[in-house]
Amino acid sequence: MRNLITDVPGVQVGHAQNVRLGSGVTAIIFERPAVASIDLRGGGPGTRESALLDPAQTVEGIDAITLSGGSAFGLDAASGVQAWLGEQGRGFAVGSARVPIVPAAILFDLNNGGDKQWGRFPPYRDLGYAAAAAAAFDFDLGSVGAGTGATTVNCKGGIGSASAQSGDGFVVGALAVVNAVGSVLVGQGPWFWAAPFERNGEFGGRGLPNPFPPAPLDPPTKGSPHSSTTLVVVATDAILTKAQAKRLAVMAQSGLSRAIYPVHTPLDGDIAYAVSSGRRALPDPLFAMTRLGAVAADVVARAIARGVFEAATLPFPGAVRSWKDQFTG
């Protein structure tokens, strides 16, 4: 176990980023078409191909998920991932044609100090292609890929990932891009809200403060609206229907509530995807799903904390400082 979403069989992850741009793309590639659904809780989302993830829609399998910076410009990244998949002969068959199915979601990182004067053509399509081509089982965390320009209210955000096994032996992994309007820290830190779920000191082993301070009635948030989102992908090797994947995405959203305060606000575009690589059947459709969803929520909380813990301060004047720059010598 790598403690990454790629512990789930059939899942690979690739990043591409441009530090001068202060932005990037992450591609989650599935070895074969995967059953997937989505749960959207934030008030300001930006997505592509979300409607087909509804359990009532026809397409059963997706080939990849693209997560990108760049706000609405970043939706172009999915076209790059789609182009790479097309070169591999992947896609939904329609007669002799094949159409790679690539849902996508974006976050806002346009005001983080990077050079966004890209001219007529935003760079995200090319970054998406490069991210897909770089997909592997091992990948970096922190200020990479879609997390390159991510921030929270008081710490640099980034890419995090974590994994676990359920009591039934199913593998559950999560990848999170943390660009929240709120905070992942208790008070001014260094403690993470997700501390009760931490394993093996994966985000510093600081635990929780003692005494524990009361949550502020006026929670800390970024000063500008429409500039925040946490994007999550949860994957499992359990065989799921689209309806079960939808329920898994709903339960996985609890992990955001365990790791970020406040969360699911009108200022965020918070999204959770749930994906099944379809390797092993559930022993029963109710209690096994309940156990799977509980593990998924824990893994999401851990992935969010790791994303902030592993992030690095961007090399721009006035950039939001990373957790490590603030709390380690």
VEXGU-391110 format. One record per residue (C-alpha): x, y, z; residue number from 1. Coordinates in nm, 3 decimals, m for minus. Layout:
residues N
> X, Y, Z, NUM .
...
end
This chain:
residues 329
> 0.000, 0.000, 0.000, 1 .
> 0.141, 0.338, m0.109, 2 .
> m0.120, 0.536, 0.088, 3 .
> m0.234, 0.671, m0.250, 4 .
> m0.549, 0.639, m0.460, 5 .
> m0.344, 0.419, m0.694, 6 .
> m0.358, 0.142, m0.434, 7 .
> m0.695, 0.074, m0.597, 8 .
> m0.625, m0.164, m0.887, 9 .
> m0.667, m0.009, m1.231, 10 .
> m0.610, 0.354, m1.126, 11 .
> m0.318, 0.575, m1.229, 12 .
> m0.253, 0.947, m1.174, 13 .
> m0.049, 1.200, m1.370, 14 .
> 0.034, 1.567, m1.313, 15 .
> 0.145, 1.852, m1.533, 16 .
> 0.210, 2.205, m1.408, 17 .
> 0.375, 2.534, m1.490, 18 .
> 0.511, 2.713, m1.184, 19 .
> 0.540, 3.046, m1.369, 20 .
> 0.172, 3.011, m1.457, 21 .
> 0.096, 2.906, m1.099, 22 .
> m0.143, 2.639, m1.218, 23 .
> m0.168, 2.284, m1.349, 24 .
> m0.371, 1.975, m1.426, 25 .
> m0.414, 1.631, m1.273, 26 .
> m0.546, 1.334, m1.472, 27 .
> m0.687, 1.020, m1.308, 28 .
> m0.674, 0.745, m1.570, 29 .
> m0.865, 0.417, m1.543, 30 .
> m0.723, 0.100, m1.694, 31 .
> m1.067, 0.009, m1.826, 32 .
> m1.399, 0.195, m1.831, 33 .
> m1.503, 0.256, m1.470, 34 .
> m1.848, 0.301, m1.317, 35 .
> m1.869, 0.648, m1.163, 36 .
> m2.102, 0.906, m1.016, 37 .
> m2.078, 1.249, m0.856, 38 .
> m2.204, 1.444, m0.556, 39 .
> m2.192, 1.822, m0.582, 40 .
> m2.226, 2.028, m0.263, 41 .
> m2.054, 2.362, m0.324, 42 .
> m2.238, 2.672, m0.442, 43 .
> m2.000, 2.761, m0.727, 44 .
> m1.897, 2.450, m0.922, 45 .
> m1.736, 2.426, m1.264, 46 .
> m1.767, 2.089, m1.439, 47 .
> m1.779, 1.901, m1.768, 48 .
> m1.971, 1.578, m1.843, 49 .
> m2.136, 1.579, m1.499, 50 .
> m2.487, 1.500, m1.629, 51 .
> m2.387, 1.161, m1.769, 52 .
> m2.275, 1.052, m1.419, 53 .
> m2.636, 1.054, m1.300, 54 .
> m2.747, 0.694, m1.239, 55 .
> m3.036, 0.740, m1.484, 56 .
> m2.807, 0.825, m1.778, 57 .
> m2.696, 0.580, m2.046, 58 .
> m2.315, 0.578, m2.037, 59 .
> m2.197, 0.325, m1.778, 60 .
> m1.821, 0.371, m1.787, 61 .
> m1.574, 0.661, m1.790, 62 .
> m1.212, 0.654, m1.905, 63 .
> m1.063, 0.929, m1.689, 64 .
> m1.134, 1.226, m1.463, 65 .
> m0.958, 1.558, m1.513, 66 .
> m0.901, 1.809, m1.233, 67 .
> m0.761, 2.147, m1.327, 68 .
> m0.675, 2.495, m1.214, 69 .
> m0.761, 2.790, m1.434, 70 .
> m1.127, 2.834, m1.343, 71 .
> m1.351, 2.791, m1.651, 72 .
> m1.045, 2.808, m1.877, 73 .
> m0.928, 2.485, m1.714, 74 .
> m1.221, 2.285, m1.848, 75 .
> m1.018, 2.275, m2.170, 76 .
> m0.778, 2.034, m1.994, 77 .
> m1.023, 1.746, m2.040, 78 .
> m0.985, 1.781, m2.418, 79 .
> m0.612, 1.714, m2.381, 80 .
> m0.677, 1.406, m2.168, 81 .
> m0.937, 1.297, m2.422, 82 .
> m0.687, 1.338, m2.706, 83 .
> m0.431, 1.120, m2.527, 84 .
> m0.691, 0.851, m2.458, 85 .
> m0.800, 0.864, m2.822, 86 .
> m0.443, 0.789, m2.926, 87 .
> m0.460, 0.478, m2.708, 88 .
> m0.777, 0.361, m2.882, 89 .
> m0.987, 0.426, m2.574, 90 .
> m1.346, 0.549, m2.567, 91 .
> m1.718, 0.479, m2.580, 92 .
> m1.794, 0.293, m2.902, 93 .
> m2.051, 0.450, m3.135, 94 .
> m2.037, 0.243, m3.450, 95 .
> m1.682, 0.268, m3.577, 96 .
> m1.613, 0.583, m3.373, 97 .
> m1.476, 0.595, m3.019, 98 .
> m1.534, 0.884, m2.783, 99 .
> m1.324, 0.891, m2.462, 100 .
> m1.548, 0.986, m2.167, 101 .
> m1.366, 1.233, m1.943, 102 .
> m1.563, 1.419, m1.674, 103 .
> m1.379, 1.721, m1.541, 104 .
> m1.390, 1.978, m1.262, 105 .
> m1.198, 2.300, m1.208, 106 .
> m1.082, 2.530, m0.930, 107 .
> m1.011, 2.902, m0.925, 108 .
> m0.642, 2.997, m0.903, 109 .
> m0.631, 3.301, m1.132, 110 .
> m0.530, 3.554, m0.863, 111 .
> m0.243, 3.367, m0.699, 112 .
> 0.040, 3.573, m0.850, 113 .
> 0.117, 3.356, m1.152, 114 .
> 0.145, 3.481, m1.508, 115 .
> m0.200, 3.425, m1.657, 116 .
> m0.141, 3.637, m1.970, 117 .
> m0.148, 3.338, m2.204, 118 .
> m0.294, 3.511, m2.509, 119 .
> m0.554, 3.354, m2.738, 120 .
> m0.513, 2.993, m2.629, 121 .
> m0.513, 2.891, m2.260, 122 .
> m0.246, 2.627, m2.187, 123 .
> m0.476, 2.379, m2.017, 124 .
> m0.542, 2.149, m2.313, 125 .
> m0.168, 2.086, m2.351, 126 .
> m0.128, 2.047, m1.975, 127 .
> m0.412, 1.792, m1.976, 128 .
> m0.242, 1.590, m2.248, 129 .
> 0.088, 1.598, m2.059, 130 .
> m0.080, 1.495, m1.732, 131 .
> m0.247, 1.195, m1.900, 132 .
> 0.080, 1.091, m2.064, 133 .
> 0.253, 1.107, m1.722, 134 .
> m0.001, 0.882, m1.546, 135 .
> 0.160, 0.624, m1.319, 136 .
> 0.104, 0.437, m0.994, 137 .
> 0.345, 0.664, m0.803, 138 .
> 0.287, 1.039, m0.810, 139 .
> 0.380, 1.350, m0.612, 140 .
> 0.168, 1.532, m0.355, 141 .
> 0.150, 1.898, m0.259, 142 .
> 0.193, 2.188, m0.500, 143 .
> 0.172, 1.983, m0.820, 144 .
> m0.085, 1.927, m1.094, 145 .
> m0.422, 2.082, m1.023, 146 .
> m0.295, 2.171, m0.674, 147 .
> m0.010, 2.391, m0.801, 148 .
> m0.196, 2.716, m0.740, 149 .
> m0.443, 2.598, m0.476, 150 .
> m0.479, 2.783, m0.145, 151 .
> m0.688, 2.784, 0.172, 152 .
> m0.769, 3.084, 0.389, 153 .
> m0.447, 3.054, 0.592, 154 .
> m0.224, 2.791, 0.425, 155 .
> m0.109, 2.692, 0.080, 156 .
> m0.333, 2.417, m0.057, 157 .
> m0.241, 2.130, m0.282, 158 .
> m0.288, 1.768, m0.388, 159 .
> m0.332, 1.503, m0.121, 160 .
> m0.405, 1.133, m0.134, 161 .
> m0.465, 0.846, 0.109, 162 .
> m0.591, 0.488, 0.109, 163 .
> m0.721, 0.217, 0.341, 164 .
> m0.885, m0.124, 0.341, 165 .
> m1.233, m0.185, 0.472, 166 .
> m1.309, m0.465, 0.714, 167 .
> m1.430, m0.664, 0.413, 168 .
> m1.092, m0.626, 0.246, 169 .
> m1.196, m0.372, m0.018, 170 .
> m0.943, m0.104, m0.107, 171 .
> m1.058, 0.257, m0.092, 172 .
> m0.841, 0.546, m0.206, 173 .
> m0.895, 0.920, m0.233, 174 .
> m0.730, 1.209, m0.412, 175 .
> m0.812, 1.565, m0.306, 176 .
> m0.726, 1.905, m0.452, 177 .
> m0.758, 2.148, m0.162, 178 .
> m0.848, 2.506, m0.258, 179 .
> m1.101, 2.569, 0.018, 180 .
> m1.250, 2.903, 0.119, 181 .
> m1.214, 2.788, 0.480, 182 .
> m0.941, 2.637, 0.694, 183 .
> m0.807, 2.284, 0.746, 184 .
> m0.648, 2.399, 1.073, 185 .
> m0.790, 2.421, 1.423, 186 .
> m0.752, 2.785, 1.528, 187 .
> m0.425, 2.917, 1.389, 188 .
> m0.273, 2.569, 1.372, 189 .
> m0.061, 2.365, 1.351, 190 .
> m0.334, 2.114, 1.431, 191 .
> m0.548, 1.967, 1.153, 192 .
> m0.923, 1.918, 1.187, 193 .
> m0.862, 1.571, 1.036, 194 .
> m0.622, 1.471, 1.315, 195 .
> m0.848, 1.199, 1.467, 196 .
> m0.824, 1.005, 1.139, 197 .
> m0.448, 1.040, 1.083, 198 .
> m0.237, 0.727, 1.029, 199 .
> 0.136, 0.691, 1.089, 200 .
> 0.204, 1.063, 1.119, 201 .
> 0.109, 1.119, 0.754, 202 .
> 0.042, 1.489, 0.811, 203 .
> 0.277, 1.568, 1.096, 204 .
> 0.134, 1.372, 1.389, 205 .
> 0.046, 1.687, 1.586, 206 .
> m0.288, 1.554, 1.713, 207 .
> m0.544, 1.802, 1.845, 208 .
> m0.488, 2.097, 2.081, 209 .
> m0.547, 2.050, 2.452, 210 .
> m0.757, 2.224, 2.564, 211 .
> m0.958, 2.225, 2.243, 212 .
> m1.070, 2.580, 2.154, 213 .
> m1.435, 2.648, 2.070, 214 .
> m1.506, 2.682, 1.700, 215 .
> m1.530, 3.051, 1.607, 216 .
> m1.880, 3.186, 1.549, 217 .
> m1.737, 3.390, 1.261, 218 .
> m1.531, 3.126, 1.076, 219 .
> m1.218, 3.223, 0.883, 220 .
> m1.273, 3.252, 0.507, 221 .
> m1.096, 3.397, 0.205, 222 .
> m1.190, 3.755, 0.134, 223 .
> m1.302, 3.716, m0.228, 224 .
> m1.605, 3.516, m0.348, 225 .
> m1.612, 3.262, m0.631, 226 .
> m1.246, 3.166, m0.577, 227 .
> m1.253, 2.838, m0.388, 228 .
> m1.321, 2.468, m0.434, 229 .
> m1.213, 2.131, m0.297, 230 .
> m1.222, 1.855, m0.557, 231 .
> m1.223, 1.491, m0.447, 232 .
> m1.204, 1.159, m0.631, 233 .
> m1.274, 0.840, m0.433, 234 .
> m1.201, 0.504, m0.592, 235 .
> m1.260, 0.146, m0.481, 236 .
> m1.208, m0.203, m0.620, 237 .
> m1.561, m0.302, m0.511, 238 .
> m1.804, m0.371, m0.797, 239 .
> m2.066, m0.095, m0.781, 240 .
> m2.365, 0.016, m0.983, 241 .
> m2.392, 0.384, m1.073, 242 .
> m2.652, 0.423, m0.798, 243 .
> m2.413, 0.270, m0.544, 244 .
> m2.132, 0.494, m0.672, 245 .
> m2.363, 0.792, m0.615, 246 .
> m2.421, 0.682, m0.256, 247 .
> m2.046, 0.637, m0.206, 248 .
> m1.986, 0.993, m0.332, 249 .
> m2.251, 1.125, m0.092, 250 .
> m2.089, 0.947, 0.204, 251 .
> m1.741, 1.055, 0.095, 252 .
> m1.849, 1.420, 0.125, 253 .
> m1.851, 1.369, 0.502, 254 .
> m1.473, 1.362, 0.479, 255 .
> m1.472, 1.724, 0.366, 256 .
> m1.676, 1.815, 0.675, 257 .
> m1.420, 1.637, 0.897, 258 .
> m1.124, 1.820, 0.743, 259 .
> m1.239, 2.173, 0.646, 260 .
> m1.419, 2.446, 0.841, 261 .
> m1.643, 2.589, 0.703, 262 .
> m1.727, 2.367, 0.405, 263 .
> m1.991, 2.335, 0.129, 264 .
> m2.041, 2.711, 0.134, 265 .
> m2.189, 2.936, m0.136, 266 .
> m1.827, 3.040, m0.199, 267 .
> m1.697, 2.689, m0.279, 268 .
> m1.753, 2.451, m0.570, 269 .
> m1.698, 2.134, m0.366, 270 .
> m1.735, 1.811, m0.563, 271 .
> m1.682, 1.442, m0.487, 272 .
> m1.655, 1.178, m0.758, 273 .
> m1.684, 0.810, m0.670, 274 .
> m1.540, 0.549, m0.904, 275 .
> m1.548, 0.167, m0.909, 276 .
> m1.270, m0.023, m1.083, 277 .
> m1.494, m0.330, m1.051, 278 .
> m1.271, m0.607, m0.920, 279 .
> m1.467, m0.772, m0.634, 280 .
> m1.837, m0.808, m0.556, 281 .
> m1.982, m0.669, m0.235, 282 .
> m2.102, m0.938, 0.006, 283 .
> m2.430, m0.748, 0.051, 284 .
> m2.567, m0.422, m0.091, 285 .
> m2.647, m0.244, 0.236, 286 .
> m2.411, m0.315, 0.526, 287 .
> m2.106, m0.359, 0.302, 288 .
> m2.187, m0.028, 0.130, 289 .
> m2.220, 0.136, 0.471, 290 .
> m1.875, 0.015, 0.571, 291 .
> m1.730, 0.122, 0.236, 292 .
> m1.874, 0.473, 0.269, 293 .
> m1.746, 0.512, 0.624, 294 .
> m1.393, 0.425, 0.512, 295 .
> m1.426, 0.658, 0.214, 296 .
> m1.510, 0.955, 0.439, 297 .
> m1.207, 0.886, 0.660, 298 .
> m0.975, 0.851, 0.360, 299 .
> m1.102, 1.179, 0.210, 300 .
> m1.034, 1.366, 0.537, 301 .
> m0.680, 1.229, 0.545, 302 .
> m0.618, 1.315, 0.180, 303 .
> m0.726, 1.675, 0.239, 304 .
> m0.490, 1.719, 0.534, 305 .
> m0.203, 1.561, 0.340, 306 .
> m0.263, 1.801, 0.051, 307 .
> m0.200, 2.100, 0.277, 308 .
> 0.078, 1.931, 0.475, 309 .
> 0.276, 1.849, 0.159, 310 .
> 0.225, 2.184, m0.017, 311 .
> 0.503, 2.435, m0.088, 312 .
> 0.481, 2.815, m0.097, 313 .
> 0.467, 2.951, m0.453, 314 .
> 0.761, 3.180, m0.553, 315 .
> 0.547, 3.492, m0.593, 316 .
> 0.539, 3.809, m0.380, 317 .
> 0.270, 3.783, m0.114, 318 .
> 0.203, 3.414, m0.183, 319 .
> 0.010, 3.221, 0.082, 320 .
> 0.266, 3.041, 0.299, 321 .
> 0.269, 2.664, 0.326, 322 .
> 0.200, 2.471, 0.647, 323 .
> 0.564, 2.360, 0.660, 324 .
> 0.694, 2.715, 0.621, 325 .
> 0.470, 2.827, 0.906, 326 .
> 0.509, 2.543, 1.153, 327 .
> 0.844, 2.367, 1.096, 328 .
> 1.193, 2.501, 1.136, 329 .
end
